[in-house]
Each structure stands twice: as C-alpha cells, then as structure tokens.
Amino acid sequence: MELKDLIERAWENREYLKEKETLIAIKTIIDELDKGTKRIAEPSGDGWIVNEWIKKAVILYFPIQKMQVIETGPFEFHDKIKLKSGFDKLGVRVVPHAIARYGSFLSKGVIMMPSYVNIGAYVGEGTMVDTWATVGSCAQIGSNVHLSGGVGIGGVLEPVQAAPVIIENNAFIGSRCILVEGVRVGKEAVLGANVTITASSKIIDVTGDEPVEYKGYVPERSVVIPGSYTKKFPAGDFQVPCALIIGKRKESTDKKTSLNEALRENDVAV
C-alpha cells in the first residue's frame, strides 16, 4: 500500500497502529517532514494546497511514541518527540535556548534566536525567528521572513480540516503579533507590533474612499496596524479589535526593510 493509503486506513481504525507496516509509514512521513522532502502545505499557483493526510500522520505519531528522557548538557526534558539536530549540516544558526522539534524543517540560512519551532512546521531560507517567537505545529513560514520578538504563530493539528498559518516570502511580522486559525499573510506584507488576526478577525483596507474587508488573508505588500471598530451589543456599543491596512509597501523599499521604515512611509507614528 502507498504511504497515504496506510495513513488514511490507520486514521479510520486505530487498530492498524499495532501493525509494523503502519508504524513504518508514520515514521517515514515524520522523517520526510524533518528533511523538508514533504510539507503539510505547498504553494500552488496563487494559493496553497493542504496535505491533510500528512497532518493525520503527525497526529498519529504521538500515540505510537513512548515518553523518554532527553538530556542536553545540564538540561533535562521528558517528552515523546526528540529534538531536532544536525544544524551545522543544515546551515542553520541556533542560539541557546532555541528549540526545534524533530519533524520540523529549517532551511539553509535560518536564524533561531531563543525561540521554538514545533513538529510539522516549515521555515524557509534566510528567515529570522526572533527571541521568544513561536512557530506552531504545521505552520508554513516562507523565505526571508522576519518573525520579530514574541510573535505567536498558531499551530493546528485538530480539526484536521483546518488550514495551517501561512506566512509568505519576505513578510515582516512585528513584535508580539499573534496569527492563528489558518490565517495567511501575503508576500512582502508588513505587520506592525501587536496585530492579532484570527480566522474571524476583520482586516479592513482603509486606504480608499470606502473600506474593503478581508478575513483570514492579508494581501501582498500590505502595511497593517492594530485597529478597532464599533460593534453593537445588548449592553451597548463597544470597541472590537481588528487589523487596518493603511498602505502598501513601496516597490523601492528593500525587502529587508525595518518595520519602522515601512510604517513611516505610510505616515504612521513610530
């Protein structure tokens, strides 16, 4: 049977987790995720394809693994999944106390400050994962992305149908941003500090005569800051958080531009 068929069969009937063939299939998928030869989601044209069966393999990996003690120098961990290794061969800089879990992939030139990358995640070439940033399970981070300090990229394994968070190439994600529930950030977008976007969050383009609303997607080259709008409740009118698109990143702006420069270009005080 093909790997996909073995995974789907075990997903419908966990009794197959007792069979050697199924165990080998699951471990093969996790190993390929670790090497970057398979991905949870892949770009396709203007969109992305989510490989749900690979997500299922990640979920099935947990019940077949036994708890073990992991020792690294004076530090001790107790978990089912080992830590990623071989960073020197990958060409990845990992600053203590950065941790990447086995089953995640880090491309050449990635820099991990003290941060965390979970199983199933993919981090593209030249990306910076800054101090205390977290890349959740199965999240897809493009090349030359900057995840600033304290950024929270949500993970998703269940429900299996949910899409992972996707950050496309050359995006800049400001400090303490939170992106969850399958949100997709387009190429070269710039998010100011503290922008929070969920699947239901309003993303409002206020650059024209009339506001234009998006949900779950930040268009390419958008410059985004936190905002709010008035919503009526039985108890009265209250402010609800949203994200505001206040401009576009200029073509002349270097892809490695600082967040401050991108915001100044759009007349936002920093």
Secondary structure, DSSP 8 states (H G I E B T S, - for coil): --HHHHHHHHHH-GGGGGSHHHHHHHHHHHHHHHHTSS-SEEEETTEEEE-HHHHHHHHHHHHH---EEEEETTEEEEESS-B---HHHHT-EE-TT-EEBTT-EE-TT-EE-S-EE-TT-EE-TT-EE-TT-EE-TT-EE-TT-EE-TT-EE----SSTTS---EE-TT-EE-TT-EE-TT-EE-TT-EE-TT-EE-TT--EEE-SSSS-EEESSEE-TTEEEEEEEEEEEETTEEEEEEEEEEEEE--TTS-TT--HHHHHHHTT---
